[in-house]
Structure formats: structure tokens, C-alpha cells
Amino acid sequence: MSSSYYAEVLEDSSADSREREREVIKRSIVMLNNAREKGHNSREAIDALYYLDRLWSLLLDDLANEGNRLPKELRASLISIGIWILREAESIRNGGSQGFDGLIDISETICQGLGGSKK
């Protein structure tokens, strides 16, 4: 009985984690859309890129942790995506890119993969 309860707690905890991840990624999408509307030099862009940096730095730390229970290949793919996101955000910050579309598209795809809707 106790092992069954423990399995339920782990499953609930995993679902809660996915929901939290979905919510922070949804927030980044809203911020990136606002940044796209206001322009790459706007306060909205600065805030969105800062939020994205913090978010992906935390996610990358978690994905690199050997205790992460995701399959190794999925973790590696997400790490590659995270590195691309951080580089693209830096490119926007430095004026090398002015487009937020790629960041938004990737974020929406990840959100969908976590079980969330596009918007």
C-alpha cells in the first residue's frame, strides 16, 4: 500500500512540475510577443530577454543534473535547444538579430510538449 501511495505522489509531483514549467514558459511567450510588438530596443524586449535568460539558465542546470529523470537523449536535445535560445537572445540583445519569432515558436513547441496549448 505505501509503495502505491509513493508512486502516486511521484506522479503528482511530476505533473505539478510540468504545470509549473508550462506556466513559466507561457509567461516567456507573452513577454516575447510584447517585445516583438514594441521592438528589440524596447523595455519589453529587455525584460523578456532577461526573463528568458533566467528561465533557461535554471532549466539547463536542472537538465544537466544527473538526478534529472528525463531520458538522457531528451535531456541532451533540450540542452541543445536551451543553448540555442540563450545564443539567439544574446544576438537580439547585441543587435545581430531583431526577430523574436524563432524564440516564440520554439517556446510554443516546448509548451505544447509539456501538455499546454499554444497560447
Biopython code that builds the backbone (N, CA, C, O; Angstrom):
import numpy as np
from Bio.PDB.StructureBuilder import StructureBuilder

atoms = [
    (1, "MET", "N", (0.813, -1.195, 0.000)),
    (1, "MET", "CA", (0.000, 0.000, 0.000)),
    (1, "MET", "C", (0.860, 1.263, 0.000)),
    (1, "MET", "O", (0.561, 2.208, -0.730)),
    (2, "SER", "N", (1.920, 1.296, 0.805)),
    (2, "SER", "CA", (2.734, 2.509, 0.881)),
    (2, "SER", "C", (3.505, 2.749, -0.411)),
    (2, "SER", "O", (3.685, 3.902, -0.803)),
    (3, "SER", "N", (3.964, 1.698, -1.085)),
    (3, "SER", "CA", (4.682, 1.905, -2.340)),
    (3, "SER", "C", (3.738, 2.437, -3.416)),
    (3, "SER", "O", (4.156, 3.217, -4.272)),
    (4, "SER", "N", (2.486, 2.029, -3.383)),
    (4, "SER", "CA", (1.497, 2.543, -4.317)),
    (4, "SER", "C", (1.258, 4.030, -4.057)),
    (4, "SER", "O", (1.165, 4.821, -4.996)),
    (5, "TYR", "N", (1.160, 4.403, -2.792)),
    (5, "TYR", "CA", (0.976, 5.803, -2.428)),
    (5, "TYR", "C", (2.181, 6.629, -2.874)),
    (5, "TYR", "O", (2.019, 7.726, -3.409)),
    (6, "TYR", "N", (3.380, 6.110, -2.657)),
    (6, "TYR", "CA", (4.601, 6.798, -3.057)),
    (6, "TYR", "C", (4.613, 7.022, -4.563)),
    (6, "TYR", "O", (4.983, 8.102, -5.023)),
    (7, "ALA", "N", (4.215, 6.018, -5.333)),
    (7, "ALA", "CA", (4.160, 6.152, -6.796)),
    (7, "ALA", "C", (3.171, 7.244, -7.201)),
    (7, "ALA", "O", (3.437, 8.007, -8.129)),
    (8, "GLU", "N", (2.023, 7.323, -6.503)),
    (8, "GLU", "CA", (1.043, 8.374, -6.792)),
    (8, "GLU", "C", (1.613, 9.757, -6.487)),
    (8, "GLU", "O", (1.398, 10.703, -7.245)),
    (9, "VAL", "N", (2.340, 9.872, -5.375)),
    (9, "VAL", "CA", (2.946, 11.148, -5.001)),
    (9, "VAL", "C", (3.968, 11.571, -6.052)),
    (9, "VAL", "O", (4.010, 12.735, -6.452)),
    (10, "LEU", "N", (4.793, 10.621, -6.496)),
    (10, "LEU", "CA", (5.777, 10.930, -7.536)),
    (10, "LEU", "C", (5.097, 11.375, -8.823)),
    (10, "LEU", "O", (5.540, 12.325, -9.469)),
    (11, "GLU", "N", (4.022, 10.688, -9.196)),
    (11, "GLU", "CA", (3.301, 11.047, -10.412)),
    (11, "GLU", "C", (2.693, 12.438, -10.277)),
    (11, "GLU", "O", (2.779, 13.242, -11.205)),
    (12, "ASP", "N", (2.080, 12.729, -9.134)),
    (12, "ASP", "CA", (1.508, 14.055, -8.898)),
    (12, "ASP", "C", (2.594, 15.114, -8.923)),
    (12, "ASP", "O", (2.413, 16.190, -9.494)),
    (13, "SER", "N", (3.713, 14.809, -8.306)),
    (13, "SER", "CA", (4.819, 15.755, -8.260)),
    (13, "SER", "C", (5.323, 16.054, -9.671)),
    (13, "SER", "O", (5.627, 17.203, -9.994)),
    (14, "SER", "N", (5.410, 15.040, -10.497)),
    (14, "SER", "CA", (5.852, 15.210, -11.878)),
    (14, "SER", "C", (4.849, 16.060, -12.654)),
    (14, "SER", "O", (5.236, 16.936, -13.428)),
    (15, "ALA", "N", (3.563, 15.798, -12.444)),
    (15, "ALA", "CA", (2.525, 16.583, -13.124)),
    (15, "ALA", "C", (2.575, 18.033, -12.651)),
    (15, "ALA", "O", (2.422, 18.949, -13.459)),
    (16, "ASP", "N", (2.784, 18.251, -11.364)),
    (16, "ASP", "CA", (2.905, 19.610, -10.829)),
    (16, "ASP", "C", (4.106, 20.320, -11.432)),
    (16, "ASP", "O", (4.024, 21.499, -11.776)),
    (17, "SER", "N", (5.212, 19.616, -11.561)),
    (17, "SER", "CA", (6.425, 20.201, -12.142)),
    (17, "SER", "C", (6.191, 20.610, -13.587)),
    (17, "SER", "O", (6.583, 21.701, -14.001)),
    (18, "ARG", "N", (5.550, 19.731, -14.356)),
    (18, "ARG", "CA", (5.249, 20.048, -15.749)),
    (18, "ARG", "C", (4.345, 21.273, -15.838)),
    (18, "ARG", "O", (4.531, 22.128, -16.704)),
    (19, "GLU", "N", (3.365, 21.355, -14.940)),
    (19, "GLU", "CA", (2.455, 22.502, -14.952)),
    (19, "GLU", "C", (3.208, 23.793, -14.629)),
    (19, "GLU", "O", (2.971, 24.819, -15.268)),
    (20, "ARG", "N", (4.102, 23.758, -13.657)),
    (20, "ARG", "CA", (4.899, 24.944, -13.331)),
    (20, "ARG", "C", (5.782, 25.334, -14.514)),
    (20, "ARG", "O", (5.898, 26.514, -14.844)),
    (21, "GLU", "N", (6.403, 24.344, -15.150)),
    (21, "GLU", "CA", (7.243, 24.617, -16.311)),
    (21, "GLU", "C", (6.410, 25.226, -17.437)),
    (21, "GLU", "O", (6.844, 26.172, -18.095)),
    (22, "ARG", "N", (5.215, 24.682, -17.654)),
    (22, "ARG", "CA", (4.307, 25.224, -18.673)),
    (22, "ARG", "C", (3.997, 26.691, -18.383)),
    (22, "ARG", "O", (4.034, 27.531, -19.282)),
    (23, "GLU", "N", (3.696, 26.987, -17.136)),
    (23, "GLU", "CA", (3.319, 28.352, -16.771)),
    (23, "GLU", "C", (4.461, 29.345, -16.982)),
    (23, "GLU", "O", (4.230, 30.441, -17.494)),
    (24, "VAL", "N", (5.678, 28.988, -16.604)),
    (24, "VAL", "CA", (6.791, 29.932, -16.788)),
    (24, "VAL", "C", (7.139, 30.087, -18.265)),
    (24, "VAL", "O", (7.547, 31.166, -18.694)),
    (25, "ILE", "N", (6.983, 29.033, -19.034)),
    (25, "ILE", "CA", (7.233, 29.140, -20.472)),
    (25, "ILE", "C", (6.132, 29.963, -21.134)),
    (25, "ILE", "O", (6.411, 30.768, -22.023)),
    (26, "LYS", "N", (4.876, 29.768, -20.705)),
    (26, "LYS", "CA", (3.784, 30.601, -21.223)),
    (26, "LYS", "C", (4.058, 32.071, -20.923)),
    (26, "LYS", "O", (3.831, 32.933, -21.772)),
    (27, "ARG", "N", (4.537, 32.353, -19.737)),
    (27, "ARG", "CA", (4.859, 33.742, -19.376)),
    (27, "ARG", "C", (5.941, 34.286, -20.310)),
    (27, "ARG", "O", (5.863, 35.433, -20.750)),
    (28, "SER", "N", (6.945, 33.469, -20.611)),
    (28, "SER", "CA", (8.001, 33.930, -21.521)),
    (28, "SER", "C", (7.435, 34.212, -22.912)),
    (28, "SER", "O", (7.879, 35.146, -23.579)),
    (29, "ILE", "N", (6.470, 33.424, -23.352)),
    (29, "ILE", "CA", (5.853, 33.630, -24.667)),
    (29, "ILE", "C", (5.101, 34.962, -24.695)),
    (29, "ILE", "O", (5.212, 35.722, -25.657)),
    (30, "VAL", "N", (4.344, 35.237, -23.649)),
    (30, "VAL", "CA", (3.627, 36.516, -23.565)),
    (30, "VAL", "C", (4.619, 37.671, -23.604)),
    (30, "VAL", "O", (4.417, 38.648, -24.324)),
    (31, "MET", "N", (5.691, 37.553, -22.827)),
    (31, "MET", "CA", (6.699, 38.616, -22.787)),
    (31, "MET", "C", (7.386, 38.786, -24.136)),
    (31, "MET", "O", (7.633, 39.912, -24.569)),
    (32, "LEU", "N", (7.695, 37.680, -24.803)),
    (32, "LEU", "CA", (8.346, 37.753, -26.113)),
    (32, "LEU", "C", (7.416, 38.362, -27.165)),
    (32, "LEU", "O", (7.865, 39.120, -28.025)),
    (33, "ASN", "N", (6.134, 38.036, -27.100)),
    (33, "ASN", "CA", (5.170, 38.646, -28.019)),
    (33, "ASN", "C", (5.086, 40.153, -27.798)),
    (33, "ASN", "O", (5.033, 40.923, -28.757)),
    (34, "ASN", "N", (5.074, 40.570, -26.541)),
    (34, "ASN", "CA", (5.071, 42.004, -26.230)),
    (34, "ASN", "C", (6.341, 42.665, -26.750)),
    (34, "ASN", "O", (6.295, 43.767, -27.297)),
    (35, "ALA", "N", (7.467, 41.994, -26.580)),
    (35, "ALA", "CA", (8.746, 42.527, -27.056)),
    (35, "ALA", "C", (8.740, 42.664, -28.574)),
    (35, "ALA", "O", (9.242, 43.649, -29.115)),
    (36, "ARG", "N", (8.177, 41.683, -29.253)),
    (36, "ARG", "CA", (8.108, 41.733, -30.721)),
    (36, "ARG", "C", (7.275, 42.939, -31.173)),
    (36, "ARG", "O", (7.627, 43.620, -32.136)),
    (37, "GLU", "N", (6.173, 43.192, -30.469)),
    (37, "GLU", "CA", (5.311, 44.330, -30.814)),
    (37, "GLU", "C", (6.007, 45.669, -30.564)),
    (37, "GLU", "O", (5.854, 46.602, -31.352)),
    (38, "LYS", "N", (6.759, 45.768, -29.487)),
    (38, "LYS", "CA", (7.374, 47.036, -29.091)),
    (38, "LYS", "C", (8.737, 47.279, -29.740)),
    (38, "LYS", "O", (9.187, 48.422, -29.826)),
    (39, "GLY", "N", (9.389, 46.220, -30.195)),
    (39, "GLY", "CA", (10.683, 46.368, -30.850)),
    (39, "GLY", "C", (11.839, 45.879, -29.993)),
    (39, "GLY", "O", (11.746, 45.818, -28.767)),
    (40, "HIS", "N", (12.929, 45.532, -30.665)),
    (40, "HIS", "CA", (14.059, 44.880, -29.989)),
    (40, "HIS", "C", (14.829, 45.807, -29.055)),
    (40, "HIS", "O", (15.621, 45.327, -28.244)),
    (41, "ASN", "N", (14.621, 47.117, -29.143)),
    (41, "ASN", "CA", (15.292, 48.048, -28.229)),
    (41, "ASN", "C", (14.380, 48.521, -27.097)),
    (41, "ASN", "O", (14.773, 49.388, -26.316)),
    (42, "SER", "N", (13.187, 47.975, -26.996)),
    (42, "SER", "CA", (12.206, 48.420, -26.007)),
    (42, "SER", "C", (12.475, 47.835, -24.621)),
    (42, "SER", "O", (13.221, 46.869, -24.466)),
    (43, "ARG", "N", (11.854, 48.440, -23.640)),
    (43, "ARG", "CA", (11.930, 47.924, -22.265)),
    (43, "ARG", "C", (11.341, 46.520, -22.201)),
    (43, "ARG", "O", (11.834, 45.666, -21.465)),
    (44, "GLU", "N", (10.275, 46.284, -22.984)),
    (44, "GLU", "CA", (9.647, 44.966, -23.029)),
    (44, "GLU", "C", (10.625, 43.912, -23.537)),
    (44, "GLU", "O", (10.640, 42.785, -23.043)),
    (45, "ALA", "N", (11.441, 44.279, -24.523)),
    (45, "ALA", "CA", (12.440, 43.343, -25.047)),
    (45, "ALA", "C", (13.499, 43.038, -23.997)),
    (45, "ALA", "O", (13.889, 41.885, -23.811)),
    (46, "ILE", "N", (13.955, 44.070, -23.319)),
    (46, "ILE", "CA", (14.959, 43.872, -22.266)),
    (46, "ILE", "C", (14.414, 42.938, -21.190)),
    (46, "ILE", "O", (15.091, 42.000, -20.769)),
    (47, "ASP", "N", (13.188, 43.203, -20.752)),
    (47, "ASP", "CA", (12.575, 42.369, -19.707)),
    (47, "ASP", "C", (12.368, 40.928, -20.179)),
    (47, "ASP", "O", (12.642, 39.981, -19.441)),
    (48, "ALA", "N", (11.883, 40.772, -21.413)),
    (48, "ALA", "CA", (11.627, 39.426, -21.942)),
    (48, "ALA", "C", (12.920, 38.631, -22.077)),
    (48, "ALA", "O", (12.963, 37.452, -21.727)),
    (49, "LEU", "N", (13.966, 39.266, -22.580)),
    (49, "LEU", "CA", (15.235, 38.556, -22.755)),
    (49, "LEU", "C", (15.886, 38.229, -21.421)),
    (49, "LEU", "O", (16.508, 37.177, -21.277)),
    (50, "TYR", "N", (15.752, 39.116, -20.450)),
    (50, "TYR", "CA", (16.280, 38.837, -19.113)),
    (50, "TYR", "C", (15.530, 37.653, -18.489)),
    (50, "TYR", "O", (16.147, 36.753, -17.921)),
    (51, "TYR", "N", (14.213, 37.662, -18.598)),
    (51, "TYR", "CA", (13.402, 36.569, -18.071)),
    (51, "TYR", "C", (13.781, 35.253, -18.748)),
    (51, "TYR", "O", (13.938, 34.226, -18.089)),
    (52, "LEU", "N", (13.924, 35.299, -20.064)),
    (52, "LEU", "CA", (14.290, 34.106, -20.829)),
    (52, "LEU", "C", (15.655, 33.568, -20.395)),
    (52, "LEU", "O", (15.830, 32.358, -20.251)),
    (53, "ASP", "N", (16.612, 34.462, -20.187)),
    (53, "ASP", "CA", (17.940, 34.055, -19.704)),
    (53, "ASP", "C", (17.851, 33.351, -18.356)),
    (53, "ASP", "O", (18.436, 32.285, -18.162)),
    (54, "ARG", "N", (17.127, 33.945, -17.442)),
    (54, "ARG", "CA", (16.994, 33.341, -16.102)),
    (54, "ARG", "C", (16.301, 31.991, -16.188)),
    (54, "ARG", "O", (16.741, 31.017, -15.578)),
    (55, "LEU", "N", (15.212, 31.940, -16.953)),
    (55, "LEU", "CA", (14.446, 30.706, -17.105)),
    (55, "LEU", "C", (15.308, 29.583, -17.668)),
    (55, "LEU", "O", (15.358, 28.493, -17.097)),
    (56, "TRP", "N", (15.985, 29.840, -18.786)),
    (56, "TRP", "CA", (16.766, 28.795, -19.432)),
    (56, "TRP", "C", (18.044, 28.460, -18.680)),
    (56, "TRP", "O", (18.540, 27.339, -18.787)),
    (57, "SER", "N", (18.579, 29.383, -17.937)),
    (57, "SER", "CA", (19.732, 29.062, -17.088)),
    (57, "SER", "C", (19.315, 28.052, -16.021)),
    (57, "SER", "O", (20.041, 27.098, -15.740)),
    (58, "LEU", "N", (18.148, 28.269, -15.434)),
    (58, "LEU", "CA", (17.641, 27.316, -14.432)),
    (58, "LEU", "C", (17.309, 25.969, -15.064)),
    (58, "LEU", "O", (17.655, 24.918, -14.524)),
    (59, "LEU", "N", (16.640, 26.007, -16.206)),
    (59, "LEU", "CA", (16.289, 24.754, -16.881)),
    (59, "LEU", "C", (17.534, 23.973, -17.293)),
    (59, "LEU", "O", (17.584, 22.753, -17.139)),
    (60, "LEU", "N", (18.530, 24.668, -17.813)),
    (60, "LEU", "CA", (19.764, 23.988, -18.222)),
    (60, "LEU", "C", (20.482, 23.373, -17.025)),
    (60, "LEU", "O", (21.019, 22.269, -17.124)),
    (61, "ASP", "N", (20.496, 24.072, -15.902)),
    (61, "ASP", "CA", (21.092, 23.499, -14.686)),
    (61, "ASP", "C", (20.386, 22.207, -14.301)),
    (61, "ASP", "O", (21.027, 21.210, -13.969)),
    (62, "ASP", "N", (19.054, 22.239, -14.350)),
    (62, "ASP", "CA", (18.279, 21.050, -13.996)),
    (62, "ASP", "C", (18.502, 19.925, -15.004)),
    (62, "ASP", "O", (18.652, 18.766, -14.619)),
    (63, "LEU", "N", (18.522, 20.261, -16.282)),
    (63, "LEU", "CA", (18.713, 19.236, -17.316)),
    (63, "LEU", "C", (20.097, 18.606, -17.243)),
    (63, "LEU", "O", (20.256, 17.431, -17.574)),
    (64, "ALA", "N", (21.090, 19.359, -16.820)),
    (64, "ALA", "CA", (22.457, 18.838, -16.728)),
    (64, "ALA", "C", (22.669, 17.985, -15.484)),
    (64, "ALA", "O", (23.662, 17.264, -15.384)),
    (65, "ASN", "N", (21.756, 18.064, -14.552)),
    (65, "ASN", "CA", (21.868, 17.308, -13.308)),
    (65, "ASN", "C", (21.614, 15.821, -13.570)),
    (65, "ASN", "O", (20.604, 15.448, -14.167)),
    (66, "GLU", "N", (22.529, 14.996, -13.120)),
    (66, "GLU", "CA", (22.383, 13.538, -13.332)),
    (66, "GLU", "C", (21.141, 12.974, -12.640)),
    (66, "GLU", "O", (20.664, 11.901, -13.009)),
    (67, "GLY", "N", (20.619, 13.681, -11.647)),
    (67, "GLY", "CA", (19.414, 13.231, -10.954)),
    (67, "GLY", "C", (18.138, 13.504, -11.737)),
    (67, "GLY", "O", (17.062, 13.055, -11.342)),
    (68, "ASN", "N", (18.246, 14.233, -12.841)),
    (68, "ASN", "CA", (17.081, 14.520, -13.679)),
    (68, "ASN", "C", (16.578, 13.203, -14.260)),
    (68, "ASN", "O", (17.359, 12.427, -14.810)),
    (69, "ARG", "N", (15.283, 12.950, -14.140)),
    (69, "ARG", "CA", (14.719, 11.664, -14.533)),
    (69, "ARG", "C", (14.287, 11.583, -15.996)),
    (69, "ARG", "O", (13.789, 10.544, -16.431)),
    (70, "LEU", "N", (14.469, 12.653, -16.755)),
    (70, "LEU", "CA", (14.153, 12.567, -18.176)),
    (70, "LEU", "C", (15.158, 11.648, -18.866)),
    (70, "LEU", "O", (16.297, 11.523, -18.415)),
    (71, "PRO", "N", (14.742, 11.010, -19.950)),
    (71, "PRO", "CA", (15.689, 10.186, -20.712)),
    (71, "PRO", "C", (16.877, 11.037, -21.178)),
    (71, "PRO", "O", (16.728, 12.206, -21.535)),
    (72, "LYS", "N", (18.045, 10.420, -21.161)),
    (72, "LYS", "CA", (19.287, 11.133, -21.475)),
    (72, "LYS", "C", (19.238, 11.825, -22.844)),
    (72, "LYS", "O", (19.704, 12.956, -22.979)),
    (73, "GLU", "N", (18.677, 11.154, -23.856)),
    (73, "GLU", "CA", (18.614, 11.736, -25.199)),
    (73, "GLU", "C", (17.706, 12.960, -25.236)),
    (73, "GLU", "O", (18.016, 13.941, -25.911)),
    (74, "LEU", "N", (16.586, 12.907, -24.514)),
    (74, "LEU", "CA", (15.677, 14.049, -24.450)),
    (74, "LEU", "C", (16.341, 15.210, -23.723)),
    (74, "LEU", "O", (16.224, 16.362, -24.140)),
    (75, "ARG", "N", (17.035, 14.902, -22.638)),
    (75, "ARG", "CA", (17.761, 15.948, -21.903)),
    (75, "ARG", "C", (18.793, 16.610, -22.812)),
    (75, "ARG", "O", (18.916, 17.835, -22.823)),
    (76, "ALA", "N", (19.526, 15.814, -23.566)),
    (76, "ALA", "CA", (20.546, 16.361, -24.477)),
    (76, "ALA", "C", (19.900, 17.266, -25.528)),
    (76, "ALA", "O", (20.435, 18.330, -25.842)),
    (77, "SER", "N", (18.765, 16.853, -26.068)),
    (77, "SER", "CA", (18.070, 17.672, -27.061)),
    (77, "SER", "C", (17.599, 18.988, -26.450)),
    (77, "SER", "O", (17.738, 20.048, -27.060)),
    (78, "LEU", "N", (17.044, 18.917, -25.250)),
    (78, "LEU", "CA", (16.576, 20.135, -24.588)),
    (78, "LEU", "C", (17.738, 21.057, -24.222)),
    (78, "LEU", "O", (17.606, 22.280, -24.278)),
    (79, "ILE", "N", (18.852, 20.480, -23.856)),
    (79, "ILE", "CA", (20.039, 21.293, -23.573)),
    (79, "ILE", "C", (20.478, 22.022, -24.844)),
    (79, "ILE", "O", (20.805, 23.208, -24.796)),
    (80, "SER", "N", (20.487, 21.326, -25.972)),
    (80, "SER", "CA", (20.845, 21.968, -27.245)),
    (80, "SER", "C", (19.884, 23.105, -27.585)),
    (80, "SER", "O", (20.306, 24.173, -28.027)),
    (81, "ILE", "N", (18.608, 22.868, -27.378)),
    (81, "ILE", "CA", (17.606, 23.908, -27.632)),
    (81, "ILE", "C", (17.830, 25.089, -26.694)),
    (81, "ILE", "O", (17.775, 26.243, -27.118)),
    (82, "GLY", "N", (18.080, 24.799, -25.425)),
    (82, "GLY", "CA", (18.318, 25.865, -24.453)),
    (82, "GLY", "C", (19.524, 26.718, -24.803)),
    (82, "GLY", "O", (19.490, 27.942, -24.674)),
    (83, "ILE", "N", (20.576, 26.074, -25.240)),
    (83, "ILE", "CA", (21.782, 26.812, -25.653)),
    (83, "ILE", "C", (21.464, 27.690, -26.864)),
    (83, "ILE", "O", (21.904, 28.837, -26.929)),
    (84, "TRP", "N", (20.706, 27.158, -27.819)),
    (84, "TRP", "CA", (20.308, 27.964, -28.974)),
    (84, "TRP", "C", (19.481, 29.168, -28.533)),
    (84, "TRP", "O", (19.701, 30.280, -29.013)),
    (85, "ILE", "N", (18.536, 28.952, -27.625)),
    (85, "ILE", "CA", (17.692, 30.040, -27.138)),
    (85, "ILE", "C", (18.543, 31.127, -26.488)),
    (85, "ILE", "O", (18.344, 32.312, -26.755)),
    (86, "LEU", "N", (19.484, 30.737, -25.642)),
    (86, "LEU", "CA", (20.344, 31.723, -24.983)),
    (86, "LEU", "C", (21.193, 32.484, -26.000)),
    (86, "LEU", "O", (21.380, 33.693, -25.864)),
    (87, "ARG", "N", (21.703, 31.795, -27.009)),
    (87, "ARG", "CA", (22.505, 32.460, -28.050)),
    (87, "ARG", "C", (21.655, 33.406, -28.890)),
    (87, "ARG", "O", (22.095, 34.504, -29.229)),
    (88, "GLU", "N", (20.454, 32.988, -29.223)),
    (88, "GLU", "CA", (19.563, 33.832, -30.021)),
    (88, "GLU", "C", (19.157, 35.073, -29.220)),
    (88, "GLU", "O", (19.096, 36.174, -29.767)),
    (89, "ALA", "N", (18.885, 34.896, -27.947)),
    (89, "ALA", "CA", (18.549, 36.044, -27.093)),
    (89, "ALA", "C", (19.723, 37.017, -27.036)),
    (89, "ALA", "O", (19.531, 38.231, -27.090)),
    (90, "GLU", "N", (20.922, 36.488, -26.929)),
    (90, "GLU", "CA", (22.117, 37.336, -26.909)),
    (90, "GLU", "C", (22.288, 38.066, -28.239)),
    (90, "GLU", "O", (22.689, 39.229, -28.267)),
    (91, "SER", "N", (21.987, 37.392, -29.322)),
    (91, "SER", "CA", (22.085, 38.010, -30.645)),
    (91, "SER", "C", (21.098, 39.176, -30.770)),
    (91, "SER", "O", (21.430, 40.213, -31.342)),
    (92, "ILE", "N", (19.906, 39.005, -30.243)),
    (92, "ILE", "CA", (18.929, 40.093, -30.267)),
    (92, "ILE", "C", (19.437, 41.257, -29.420)),
    (92, "ILE", "O", (19.353, 42.415, -29.827)),
    (93, "ARG", "N", (19.953, 40.944, -28.264)),
    (93, "ARG", "CA", (20.479, 41.979, -27.360)),
    (93, "ARG", "C", (21.614, 42.769, -28.007)),
    (93, "ARG", "O", (21.718, 43.981, -27.818)),
    (94, "ASN", "N", (22.457, 42.087, -28.762)),
    (94, "ASN", "CA", (23.618, 42.721, -29.396)),
    (94, "ASN", "C", (23.313, 43.337, -30.753)),
    (94, "ASN", "O", (24.201, 43.901, -31.392)),
    (95, "GLY", "N", (22.061, 43.234, -31.199)),
    (95, "GLY", "CA", (21.683, 43.825, -32.479)),
    (95, "GLY", "C", (21.957, 42.944, -33.674)),
    (95, "GLY", "O", (21.731, 43.370, -34.807)),
    (96, "GLY", "N", (22.436, 41.735, -33.465)),
    (96, "GLY", "CA", (22.701, 40.811, -34.569)),
    (96, "GLY", "C", (21.437, 40.224, -35.152)),
    (96, "GLY", "O", (21.427, 39.745, -36.286)),
    (97, "SER", "N", (20.369, 40.262, -34.370)),
    (97, "SER", "CA", (19.071, 39.770, -34.810)),
    (97, "SER", "C", (18.018, 40.677, -34.207)),
    (97, "SER", "O", (18.198, 41.211, -33.112)),
    (98, "GLN", "N", (16.935, 40.849, -34.914)),
    (98, "GLN", "CA", (15.846, 41.667, -34.390)),
    (98, "GLN", "C", (14.562, 40.868, -34.285)),
    (98, "GLN", "O", (13.518, 41.401, -33.911)),
    (99, "GLY", "N", (14.642, 39.588, -34.617)),
    (99, "GLY", "CA", (13.442, 38.767, -34.664)),
    (99, "GLY", "C", (13.227, 37.924, -33.423)),
    (99, "GLY", "O", (14.138, 37.250, -32.943)),
    (100, "PHE", "N", (12.019, 37.973, -32.918)),
    (100, "PHE", "CA", (11.627, 37.175, -31.763)),
    (100, "PHE", "C", (10.871, 35.916, -32.177)),
    (100, "PHE", "O", (10.564, 35.065, -31.342)),
    (101, "ASP", "N", (10.571, 35.802, -33.481)),
    (101, "ASP", "CA", (9.720, 34.703, -33.947)),
    (101, "ASP", "C", (10.277, 33.323, -33.621)),
    (101, "ASP", "O", (9.534, 32.450, -33.172)),
    (102, "GLY", "N", (11.559, 33.115, -33.837)),
    (102, "GLY", "CA", (12.161, 31.811, -33.555)),
    (102, "GLY", "C", (12.051, 31.449, -32.079)),
    (102, "GLY", "O", (11.728, 30.312, -31.734)),
    (103, "LEU", "N", (12.320, 32.416, -31.214)),
    (103, "LEU", "CA", (12.218, 32.173, -29.768)),
    (103, "LEU", "C", (10.780, 31.846, -29.373)),
    (103, "LEU", "O", (10.538, 30.965, -28.548)),
    (104, "ILE", "N", (9.834, 32.561, -29.969)),
    (104, "ILE", "CA", (8.421, 32.321, -29.671)),
    (104, "ILE", "C", (8.006, 30.946, -30.180)),
    (104, "ILE", "O", (7.359, 30.189, -29.456)),
    (105, "ASP", "N", (8.370, 30.614, -31.415)),
    (105, "ASP", "CA", (7.989, 29.320, -31.998)),
    (105, "ASP", "C", (8.526, 28.149, -31.173)),
    (105, "ASP", "O", (7.795, 27.206, -30.871)),
    (106, "ILE", "N", (9.796, 28.216, -30.817)),
    (106, "ILE", "CA", (10.401, 27.134, -30.033)),
    (106, "ILE", "C", (9.733, 27.030, -28.666)),
    (106, "ILE", "O", (9.448, 25.930, -28.192)),
    (107, "SER", "N", (9.486, 28.170, -28.036)),
    (107, "SER", "CA", (8.846, 28.174, -26.720)),
    (107, "SER", "C", (7.443, 27.586, -26.794)),
    (107, "SER", "O", (7.040, 26.829, -25.910)),
    (108, "GLU", "N", (6.699, 27.926, -27.837)),
    (108, "GLU", "CA", (5.355, 27.368, -28.004)),
    (108, "GLU", "C", (5.405, 25.860, -28.214)),
    (108, "GLU", "O", (4.572, 25.130, -27.677)),
    (109, "THR", "N", (6.369, 25.394, -28.986)),
    (109, "THR", "CA", (6.514, 23.958, -29.231)),
    (109, "THR", "C", (6.838, 23.223, -27.926)),
    (109, "THR", "O", (6.286, 22.155, -27.662)),
    (110, "ILE", "N", (7.721, 23.787, -27.121)),
    (110, "ILE", "CA", (8.067, 23.161, -25.844)),
    (110, "ILE", "C", (6.858, 23.151, -24.922)),
    (110, "ILE", "O", (6.591, 22.160, -24.242)),
    (111, "CYS", "N", (6.137, 24.247, -24.903)),
    (111, "CYS", "CA", (4.933, 24.335, -24.070)),
    (111, "CYS", "C", (3.918, 23.265, -24.478)),
    (111, "CYS", "O", (3.320, 22.611, -23.623)),
    (112, "GLN", "N", (3.731, 23.094, -25.769)),
    (112, "GLN", "CA", (2.828, 22.046, -26.264)),
    (112, "GLN", "C", (3.327, 20.667, -25.845)),
    (112, "GLN", "O", (2.529, 19.804, -25.479)),
    (113, "GLY", "N", (4.632, 20.457, -25.896)),
    (113, "GLY", "CA", (5.207, 19.181, -25.499)),
    (113, "GLY", "C", (4.991, 18.876, -24.023)),
    (113, "GLY", "O", (4.954, 17.715, -23.615)),
    (114, "LEU", "N", (4.850, 19.924, -23.235)),
    (114, "LEU", "CA", (4.578, 19.754, -21.811)),
    (114, "LEU", "C", (3.092, 19.554, -21.554)),
    (114, "LEU", "O", (2.665, 19.379, -20.413)),
    (115, "GLY", "N", (2.309, 19.582, -22.629)),
    (115, "GLY", "CA", (0.881, 19.347, -22.489)),
    (115, "GLY", "C", (0.045, 20.604, -22.485)),
    (115, "GLY", "O", (-1.152, 20.563, -22.201)),
    (116, "GLY", "N", (0.676, 21.730, -22.801)),
    (116, "GLY", "CA", (-0.048, 23.001, -22.794)),
    (116, "GLY", "C", (-0.479, 23.387, -24.183)),
    (116, "GLY", "O", (-0.018, 22.833, -25.181)),
    (117, "SER", "N", (-1.376, 24.350, -24.225)),
    (117, "SER", "CA", (-1.814, 24.853, -25.512)),
    (117, "SER", "C", (-0.842, 25.904, -26.018)),
    (117, "SER", "O", (0.040, 26.357, -25.288)),
    (118, "LYS", "N", (-1.011, 26.280, -27.254)),
    (118, "LYS", "CA", (-0.095, 27.229, -27.879)),
    (118, "LYS", "C", (-0.131, 28.587, -27.195)),
    (118, "LYS", "O", (0.923, 29.203, -27.036)),
    (119, "LYS", "N", (-1.249, 29.063, -26.799)),
    (119, "LYS", "CA", (-1.355, 30.390, -26.168)),
    (119, "LYS", "C", (-2.179, 30.323, -24.919)),
    (119, "LYS", "O", (-2.377, 31.340, -24.255)),
]
sb = StructureBuilder()
sb.init_structure("model")
sb.init_model(0)
sb.init_chain("A")
sb.init_seg("    ")
for serial, (resi, resn, name, xyz) in enumerate(atoms, 1):
    if name == "N":
        sb.init_residue(resn, " ", resi, " ")
    sb.init_atom(name, np.array(xyz, "f"), 0.0, 1.0, " ", f" {name:<3s}", serial, name[0])
structure = sb.get_structure()
